[in-house]
Amino acid sequence: MTGPVRDAESIEVVGARTNNLRDVALSIPKGKVVAFTGVSGSGKTSLAIDTLHNEAQLRYLEGLSPFVRQYITQRNRPKVDRILGLGATLAVDQRRLNRNPRSTVATITGIDGHLGLLYSRLPGLAAGAEDRYGNLTTAHFDRHSPEGHCAACHGVGGRWQAQEDLIITDPGLPLFEGASPWYAKWRSGEHAFVPALAEKRGVDLGLPWQSLPEEFRHAVLYGTGDEKIEATVDMPNKNESASWTYTSSQPLRGALAEVERVFANAGTPSAKQRYLPYMRKAPCGTCGGSGYDEVARTVVLGGMAYPELLDVDVRVVCGWAESVLDELGDGQRAVGEPLLQDLGRRLGLLDRLGLAHLQLSRNAVSLSGGELQRTRLAAQLSTELSGIIFVLDEPGTGLHPADKTHLLDIALDLRAAGNTVLLVEHDPELIARADWVVDMGPGAGRLGGAVLVSGTPSDVAAHPQSLTGRYLAGDGPRVRRARRSAGADRTAWLELHGLSAHNVTADRVRFPVGRLTCLTGVSGSGKSSLLSALGAGVEAALAGTPAESVQRVTGAGAFSWVAVVDQDPLGRTPRSNPATYSKAFDIVRKLFADTDTARDRGINASWFSFNTAGGGRCETCTGYGRKLVDMHFLPDVWVVCDDCQGRRYKPEALEITYQGLTIDAVLDLTVAEAVERFPAPRQLAETLVALERVGLGYLQLGQSATELSGGEAQRLKLATAIQRGAAGRKAGLVVLDEPVSGLHPSDIQRMVDAFDVLLDSGNTVVVAEHDIPVAASADWVIDLGPGAGPDGGAVVAEGTPDDIAAADTPTAGFFRRYAAGLPLLGEQVR
């Protein structure tokens, strides 16, 4: 290892053992941009976030009073002997993305607070306006507060209403034979009354819907008022061989009212989801859909009301802030000037991070993983403090190569202001521009956790055992893949017609069936929106229901299923893990239940579940293996369960073995170890191999899902799709949003190989990706743009990677640089 830095301007780490770290001792220079690198799972985040940042946060909280600390959720104390020279830290951890339905770009960045103050204070300070605006507060500009929400819709902005065109989708067909997806299945008891109504009115239901009498059609959709219809109803029982019959006389509510009734009575979100295809969210008539009360809708500042300002993109808000600053009166300047300057700084950061296309009202749920990560990054970087340690976990995620230079400039600005910047990063070109590099390894999981080399980028590039060094030196292997021809006459096509999703509008977008298609374009050009519309559109086409963003889908008959592989967390419970999510543990439990010992004792597979009470799990810790001790104002502490010693199970369960392994020992295996131990049964072996194929061989089967990164969660979902694709009798469509984010360049090849496994089984794969090597390996590329937000959303080029390289788009230049073997950002390692 390169000689350490030993002076007062360094952070000294001694004996770090958090997660997979192996007694790490390290000196990290302050006042520098320091990149933490290594293969996926090597321990970068464990060192930078889980050790350095968590320790700094706990030290800060220890300075607060015990009364305050008891109300703060504190992170776990890292396992480390000591850390010297550690100051205050600010971190953006990509494992903790906020998907709260109430979160927006404005709330995440704190811009809503600035705007609330500006709108509640400045109008009242204008000359002659004191009486009119003197009682305004920031709550008047919060649609979730009693003062700020619309009284008619309580801040929701509208309500879900059934729509005639979504219930009757093909009026050229008979009602029960294709005209209506609502009547295609028995969805409520009112269905049985429609034939009785037809008989009473003398209407032939075998005729096309559009040719039926208007009075009858109106009654079916809007009800019969007070007129009662008598019908005999045969209701199927759960036992398919039995049914029960009743006769009733009642008015018809009509399909529209019936859809809204069953939607309102649905007890769970998943149950409500069944009825959303027949409904649209109609804007509130009082507030026009904004959700705000009259005050927020009528107070004008800089020529715009508050809800109007939230609905324009960031670049427009930047211009608005400048104009308000220029027009401040004498009485307004003392209050408005500092607020507007800070607001301008936050808006400028969003612009530099490639987010100027977003609206401040844009919901966090609708953002891509990269957009959400950078929105949170802007909130943390807006401070003017110095002497801070910024810990940024994969900040380049979701960034087009054209935007990465801005990220580097921001890191250098923070360094120039006297701060230290710790980057957890995989991108060799960003790493090459760091002052110092800490390369972890040599492998992942149990094979990682050590500092392979700590030094300048050139030191790492010269290290013979460093995989990161090979890429820094320009010697890393390129992505390899044999392209499948696309565009030939024999190629079948999946087509979306009449597409309208966020900023993406197109009469037609096509995807070759049985091929790998990559969506490219600058950040905010519409890749995630198109990908989401594709998945939802094909799912709706297969279900025979209308799609919200697509008028028509052709070519969907080539598929029998759709898998949307996103980066959302697998779940919030620590009980979920790779073994349970992949269903591998179901097979393992059956293997243990089939042993002679288990059969003699009358034990079944469910007895081995650590999620089920009354079985073989340890009831003291309810199968966790650990217990959470509430320390009141100190961080809660996880302690090993005294009864099971962390093994999750009772002694009776641990007496039963399969191939010499106890049930808890199986959960302690890594995926790679399990592949070697379980070549049979076939279904288990295929499940484990699928997990290894997507680069998760280092994960323990029993590792908590809450500890997995977004990229690891996505790869688990991809492994499930691979199994489904291999086992399915008919082909499927697999869509992935930024599938190689969080992957070391040496691991990207595994992901590309996984795409080919799906394609070899006859499936179709569509990815949205910024990684140029991955995009250049695709069979077909759809380049969106030319810009972001309102300047994007159009297909600016499509074809093979060679076709894209010859085009005149922002992405095309990077295709050409990659083909020529040139650095994408135009500079070499120092």
C-alpha positions, 0 to 999 in steps of 0.5 A: 500500500502507498505510504499513508498521510500522517499529519493534522490535516488527515482523518485517521481510521483505526480498526474499522470492522463495519459490515465486511470491513476487515480491521481497516486502518487508513489515513484520508487527507482533508481538503481534498476530493477523495474517491472511494472505489472498488468492485461492487460490494467491496466495502466502499459504502461501509467505510465512507457512509456506515463508518465515517458519516455515521460516527460523525452524526453520532458525535454531533447528536451526543452534543444535544440534550438527552431530551432532544435525542430521544426524539431523533432516529439515530443510526447504528454505532459503527464498529471501529476502534477510533477515528481521529480528525473527523469533523462534521459531515453531510451525506447523500446515501443512495440507499435511503431515497425518499419516495414519500408521496408528499415529497416534491422537488421543492420540499426535498431541496428546501425551496418550498420554505424559501418560497413560502417566506417570500410569498407570505412576507414580501407582499405585505412589505410592499408600499400600501399593501400592509392591510391587505397582506399583513396576516399571511403566514407560510402555512397559507402556502402549504396545501397540506396545512389547514390554512393552505389547503383547498376546502373543497378537496382538502389539498388533494387537487381533485378526485378519482372519477369513472370515465365513460371512454375507459369503461366502453373502449371499443363501441363497435363490439357488443357490450359483453363481447369486447366493447367494455373491459369492465363488463368482460369479467364479473366485477360487481353484482350489478352486472347481472342486472344489465341483461334484465334491463335489456330484456325489459327494454327489448334490446339485443345485447348481441348488437354492437354497443354503438348501435344500441338505443341511446336511452339504454346506453345511458341507463347502463352507464348512468343508472335507471334513477328510481326505476327498479329492475328485477333480476335473478342472480347466480353467484359463483361460490369459492367452490367452483362446483357450487353457486347460490341464486337470489332474486332482487329488485333494485334500481341500477346505479350505472357503471360509472357510479358502480366503479366509484363505489367499489373503488371507495370500498376497496380496503387496500391500495392493491385492491383499489388498483384494480379499478383505476384503469376505469378512472381518471383524476378529475381536477377540483372545480374550486382550486383547478387541481392545485390543492391550494386555498384562495390565498395562495392562488391569488397572492401574486409575486413577480407576476406569478401566483404560488401554484403557478410558480411550482408548475414551471421548470427550474430554469423559469423559476431562476429567471423569476427569482432574478426579476423579483430581486431586481424589483424589490422595494426599499421596505422589502429588500432587508427581508427579500434579498438574503432569501432570494440569494439563497434561493438562487444558489439552490436553483443554480445547483439544480441547474448544474446537476442537470435538473433544470427541466424539473418542475418544483411540484414534481413528485418524488415518486415520479423521478428516476433514481438518478434524478432523485439522488441529485435532487437530494444532492442539491439540498446538501450542497447548497450550504456555504459552510467550510470545513465540512466533510461531504460524503456523496454516494455514487453522485454520478448515478443517472448522469449523462456524460455531458452532465458529469463535468458539472458534477466535477466542477461542483466537487472542486468548488466545495474543495476550494471553499475549504471542504473535504469531498468523499466520493463513493464512485465507480466511474473511472473518468470521475475517479481519475480527476480526484486528488486521492483514491482509496481502492477497496477490495480485492473482491466483494463481500467476504473477499473484500473489506480491505484497502488495496491501495490508497494514493493518487489516481496514478498510484492506483493505475499502477497497482498490479492487483487493482481492477479499478487501476486497470480502467484508470490506466485505460487497459480495462476490458471493453463490454463485449456482446454479439449484436443481433440484427434489428431492422431487417424485414423479418424483425417483428416490432412492438409499437406504441401509438399516440404516446403522451407521458410527462415530456414525451410525446410521439405518434409512434415509437417502435421496439424490435421484438427479441432484441436489446433496445437501449434508450439514451439521451441527456438527463431529463430527455424522457428516457424513464418516462418512455420506459414507464409508458412502455411497461404500463402500455404493454401490461394494459394491452395484455390485460385488455384495459386502456393505458393512461399514456398510450392510445394504442399498442400493436405487437403486444401479442408477442408477449405473455408477461411484463417485468418492470425491473426498477430500483425501488427497495424490496421492502422495509422489513429486515426479514426480507432477504435475497433467499426469501425474495428469490423464493430460493428459501421456499425450496430450501425449507422443503429440502429440510422438511423432506429429511428423515429427521423432519419426517419422523418428527412430523415437521413441514416446510413452514415450520422452518420459516423464521417469519412464522410463529409457533414453528422452529424459529427462536421466539425470544427474538422472533427469528431475527437473531438479534434484539433491538435494545431501546437506549432512550436518548442514545442510539438503539443497539442491536444485540445478539439474542442470548437464546439462539446466539444469533442463529434465528432458530430453536435448538430442535430446528438446528438438530436437523441438517441437509447435506451437513448444513443446518438451516441457519448455515444455509442463510449464512452462505454467500450466493457463490458458495450456495451455487457450489453447495446446491447443484440440485434440485434443478429449480434451486440451482437455477435460482442461485445461478441467476443471482450469480449471473447478475453479479450478486455472488457476494451477497449472503442469502440471509442478508437483510433487504434493508441493507441492499443498495438500489442497484442490488435490489434491481439486480435481484429483480432482474434475476427473478425475471431471468428465471421467469424468462427461462421457465416461461412457455411464451416470451416476455418483455423486460424493462430496466431503468439504469441497470448498471448504476452502482456497478463497477466497470468490471461487473457491467459485463455480467449484467450485459451477459444477463441480458443475453440470457433473457434474449436467448430464451426469446424475450425482449429487453429494453433498458434506459441507460447513460452508460455509453459502453452498454448503449453501444452494445445494444441491438437498437438505440432510441435517442431522446432529446434534443434537450431536457424537460420541455426541450426534450421528449422527442425521438431524435435518432433511432437505429443501430449504435453505428447509426446513432454515432453518425447522427447529430445529437448530444449522445452521438458524440460520445458514441463516436469517442467510445468507438475511437477509444477516447476518454468520454470526458476528454482528459487522461489520468493525472 
